[in-house]
Amino acid sequence: MHELILIGGPCVVENKAVCFEVAETIKKICEDFSFHFIFKSSFKKANRTKITSFTGLEENEAFNILRAVKKEFKLPILTDIHEPADVDKVKDFADYLQIPAFLCRQTELLLAAGNSGKWVNIKKGQFASPESMSFAVEKVRSTGNNQVMLTERGTTFGYQDLVVDFRSVPRMKELGVPVIVDCTHALQQPNQSTGISGGNPALVETIARAAVAVGADGLFIETHPNPAQALSDGDSMVKLSELKKIMEVCKKIRDAIN
């Protein structure tokens, strides 16, 4: 039995203090429960609804913070890429390149990620079926890179909601890749009239429990010391102090089914 993967961190790199606090806290939780922790934070958010929304720090400042997290806590780093040129910008510190859900069909982006030789985590688009993700996986593998993961993050349900079909976990695992369930973005409430996505973090534990129970290889959970003050996706992030309780329950479920 391999370790359960936890991809966790703040939505976007806001500052060094938040990243360090989150990294230190989650690392301790994962050591206690024997989970494999991958620190996640986006250096840039390229798909904000409003022109005035925070999209990230100056790139080099964000890169230096991620490098510092990697060095200080000896952690693998995952960050989003949005265009092929991003690969060269982050390849010296990023161990995992993440393809955002809206870009999961972008051929040049997938090929550039594959050619990096890094792990590539492809988020399943809200519009995509589990089986259709085989083509995204094929694009990365065509570069000779077999280090691919898929992340389920919910399917569009009307204009302002998402629903998770947990049948997608075993169906995507048939592609021979690890499958992660994004417990926070799956609960987003997009397309709000305010231009800011809502969320329902109270149900993150429910999604996480179900994901572990159906055999997901890992969980994706964005978290922040004070979500109300977060600069991006605050309405869907778990409060950092509540994460241990969620992971403790997931540990018990995983131990029981194994």
C-alpha positions as CSV (number, residue, x, y, z in Angstrom):
1,M,0.0,0.0,0.0
2,H,1.5,3.3,-1.0
3,E,1.1,6.5,1.0
4,L,-1.9,8.6,0.6
5,I,-0.9,11.8,-1.3
6,L,-1.9,15.2,0.1
7,I,-1.4,18.1,-2.3
8,G,-2.0,21.1,0.0
9,G,-1.2,24.8,0.4
10,P,-2.7,28.3,-0.1
11,C,-4.4,29.0,-3.4
12,V,-1.8,31.5,-4.5
13,V,1.6,32.7,-3.2
14,E,0.6,35.7,-1.1
15,N,3.7,36.1,1.1
16,K,6.4,34.1,2.7
17,A,4.8,34.0,6.2
18,V,1.6,32.3,5.0
19,C,3.5,29.8,2.8
20,F,5.9,28.9,5.7
21,E,3.1,28.5,8.2
22,V,1.0,26.3,6.0
23,A,4.0,24.2,4.9
24,E,5.2,23.6,8.4
25,T,1.8,22.7,9.7
26,I,0.8,20.3,6.9
27,K,4.3,18.7,7.0
28,K,3.8,17.8,10.6
29,I,0.2,16.4,10.0
30,C,1.5,14.3,7.1
31,E,4.4,13.0,9.2
32,D,2.0,12.0,12.0
33,F,-0.3,10.1,9.6
34,S,2.3,8.8,7.1
35,F,0.9,10.8,4.1
36,H,3.0,12.0,1.2
37,F,2.9,15.8,1.2
38,I,3.3,17.9,-1.9
39,F,3.2,21.6,-1.2
40,K,1.0,23.5,-3.6
41,S,0.7,27.2,-4.3
42,S,0.2,29.0,-7.6
43,F,2.7,31.7,-8.6
44,K,0.0,33.2,-10.8
45,K,-3.7,32.9,-11.2
46,A,-4.4,33.5,-14.8
47,N,-8.2,32.9,-14.9
48,R,-9.7,35.3,-12.4
49,T,-13.2,36.6,-13.3
50,K,-12.6,40.3,-12.5
51,I,-9.9,42.5,-13.9
52,T,-9.3,43.8,-10.4
53,S,-8.9,40.4,-8.8
54,F,-5.5,39.5,-7.3
55,T,-3.5,37.4,-9.7
56,G,-0.2,37.0,-7.9
57,L,3.0,38.7,-6.7
58,E,5.7,39.8,-9.1
59,E,6.8,36.5,-10.6
60,N,10.4,36.4,-9.3
61,E,9.2,37.2,-5.8
62,A,6.7,34.3,-5.9
63,F,9.4,32.0,-7.3
64,N,11.8,32.9,-4.5
65,I,9.2,32.1,-1.9
66,L,8.5,28.7,-3.4
67,R,12.2,28.0,-3.6
68,A,12.5,29.0,0.1
69,V,9.7,26.6,1.1
70,K,11.4,23.8,-0.8
71,K,14.7,24.5,0.9
72,E,13.5,25.1,4.4
73,F,11.0,22.2,4.7
74,K,12.6,19.7,2.2
75,L,9.3,19.5,0.3
76,P,8.3,18.7,-3.3
77,I,6.7,21.8,-4.9
78,L,3.6,21.9,-7.2
79,T,2.6,25.0,-9.1
80,D,0.3,25.8,-12.0
81,I,1.5,26.6,-15.5
82,H,-0.6,28.4,-18.0
83,E,1.5,28.6,-21.1
84,P,4.5,26.7,-22.5
85,A,6.9,29.5,-21.5
86,D,6.1,29.0,-17.8
87,V,7.8,25.6,-17.8
88,D,11.3,27.1,-18.1
89,K,10.4,29.7,-15.5
90,V,9.6,27.1,-12.8
91,K,11.6,24.0,-13.7
92,D,14.5,24.7,-11.3
93,F,12.3,24.4,-8.2
94,A,8.9,22.8,-9.2
95,D,8.7,19.0,-8.9
96,Y,5.1,18.9,-10.2
97,L,3.6,21.0,-13.0
98,Q,-0.1,21.4,-12.7
99,I,-2.4,22.0,-15.7
100,P,-5.5,24.0,-14.7
101,A,-8.8,22.4,-15.5
102,F,-9.7,25.0,-18.1
103,L,-6.5,24.2,-20.0
104,C,-6.6,20.4,-19.9
105,R,-7.0,20.2,-23.7
106,Q,-4.2,22.7,-24.5
107,T,-1.9,20.5,-26.6
108,E,1.2,22.8,-26.6
109,L,1.0,23.2,-22.9
110,L,0.7,19.5,-22.2
111,L,3.6,18.7,-24.5
112,A,5.8,21.4,-22.9
113,A,5.0,20.0,-19.5
114,G,5.8,16.5,-20.6
115,N,9.1,17.5,-22.2
116,S,10.1,19.0,-18.8
117,G,10.5,15.5,-17.4
118,K,8.6,16.6,-14.3
119,W,5.5,15.0,-12.8
120,V,2.5,16.5,-14.6
121,N,-0.8,16.9,-12.7
122,I,-3.7,17.4,-15.1
123,K,-6.9,18.7,-13.6
124,K,-10.0,17.2,-15.3
125,G,-12.0,20.0,-16.9
126,Q,-15.4,20.7,-15.5
127,F,-16.7,19.9,-19.0
128,A,-14.7,16.7,-19.5
129,S,-15.7,13.0,-19.0
130,P,-13.3,10.7,-17.2
131,E,-12.6,8.7,-20.4
132,S,-11.8,11.8,-22.4
133,M,-8.9,12.5,-20.1
134,S,-7.1,9.6,-21.8
135,F,-6.2,12.0,-24.6
136,A,-4.6,14.5,-22.3
137,V,-2.6,11.7,-20.7
138,E,-1.6,10.5,-24.1
139,K,-0.2,13.9,-25.1
140,V,2.1,14.0,-22.1
141,R,3.2,10.4,-22.6
142,S,4.0,11.1,-26.2
143,T,7.0,13.0,-25.0
144,G,8.3,9.9,-23.3
145,N,7.2,11.2,-19.8
146,N,5.0,8.7,-18.0
147,Q,4.9,10.7,-14.8
148,V,1.3,11.8,-15.0
149,M,-1.5,12.3,-12.5
150,L,-5.1,13.2,-13.0
151,T,-7.2,15.3,-10.6
152,E,-11.0,15.2,-10.4
153,R,-12.4,18.6,-9.5
154,G,-16.1,18.3,-10.2
155,T,-18.3,18.7,-13.2
156,T,-20.3,21.8,-14.1
157,F,-23.9,21.6,-12.7
158,G,-25.9,24.5,-14.0
159,Y,-24.2,27.9,-14.0
160,Q,-23.1,28.3,-10.4
161,D,-22.4,24.9,-9.0
162,L,-20.3,21.7,-9.4
163,V,-21.0,18.1,-8.6
164,V,-18.5,15.3,-8.0
165,D,-19.2,12.0,-9.7
166,F,-17.0,9.6,-7.7
167,R,-17.3,7.0,-10.5
168,S,-14.7,9.0,-12.2
169,V,-12.0,7.9,-9.8
170,P,-11.9,4.2,-10.8
171,R,-12.6,5.1,-14.4
172,M,-9.6,7.4,-14.6
173,K,-7.4,4.9,-12.6
174,E,-8.0,2.5,-15.5
175,L,-5.7,4.8,-17.5
176,G,-2.8,3.6,-15.3
177,V,-2.2,6.9,-13.5
178,P,-2.6,8.1,-9.9
179,V,-6.0,9.9,-9.4
180,I,-6.4,12.8,-6.9
181,V,-9.6,14.4,-5.8
182,D,-9.7,18.1,-5.4
183,C,-11.8,18.5,-2.3
184,T,-11.8,22.3,-2.3
185,H,-12.4,23.4,-5.9
186,A,-15.0,20.7,-6.2
187,L,-17.1,22.8,-3.8
188,Q,-16.6,26.1,-5.6
189,Q,-19.6,28.1,-6.6
190,P,-18.4,29.9,-9.7
191,N,-19.9,32.6,-11.9
192,Q,-21.3,34.6,-9.0
193,S,-22.7,38.0,-9.8
194,T,-20.1,39.6,-7.6
195,G,-17.3,38.3,-9.9
196,I,-15.9,36.3,-6.9
197,S,-16.4,32.5,-6.7
198,G,-18.1,31.2,-3.7
199,G,-17.6,27.9,-1.9
200,N,-18.6,25.5,0.8
201,P,-15.6,24.5,2.8
202,A,-17.9,22.9,5.5
203,L,-18.3,20.0,3.1
204,V,-14.6,19.4,2.3
205,E,-14.4,16.6,4.9
206,T,-17.4,14.9,3.2
207,I,-15.7,15.0,-0.2
208,A,-12.4,13.8,1.3
209,R,-14.0,10.9,3.1
210,A,-15.8,9.8,0.0
211,A,-12.6,10.1,-2.1
212,V,-10.6,7.9,0.2
213,A,-13.4,5.4,0.4
214,V,-13.6,4.9,-3.3
215,G,-9.8,4.4,-3.7
216,A,-8.4,7.8,-4.7
217,D,-4.6,7.9,-4.5
218,G,-4.6,11.4,-3.0
219,L,-6.4,14.5,-1.9
220,F,-6.0,18.1,-3.1
221,I,-6.9,20.6,-0.3
222,E,-6.2,24.3,-0.4
223,T,-5.9,25.8,3.1
224,H,-5.0,29.1,4.7
225,P,-4.5,30.3,8.3
226,N,-7.3,32.8,7.8
227,P,-9.4,32.1,4.7
228,A,-11.4,35.3,5.2
229,Q,-8.3,37.3,4.6
230,A,-6.9,35.2,1.7
231,L,-6.3,37.0,-1.6
232,S,-7.7,34.2,-3.8
233,D,-10.4,31.6,-3.3
234,G,-10.9,32.4,0.3
235,D,-14.5,31.2,0.3
236,S,-13.5,27.6,-0.6
237,M,-10.3,27.1,1.4
238,V,-10.2,25.1,4.6
239,K,-9.0,26.9,7.7
240,L,-5.5,25.6,8.5
241,S,-6.4,24.8,12.1
242,E,-9.2,22.4,10.9
243,L,-7.1,20.4,8.5
244,K,-5.7,17.9,11.0
245,K,-9.2,16.7,12.0
246,I,-10.1,16.1,8.4
247,M,-6.9,14.1,7.7
248,E,-7.3,12.1,10.9
249,V,-10.7,10.8,9.7
250,C,-9.3,10.1,6.2
251,K,-6.5,8.1,7.8
252,K,-9.0,5.9,9.7
253,I,-11.0,5.3,6.5
254,R,-7.9,4.4,4.5
255,D,-6.6,2.0,7.2
256,A,-10.0,0.4,7.4
257,I,-10.3,-0.3,3.7
258,N,-6.8,-1.6,3.5
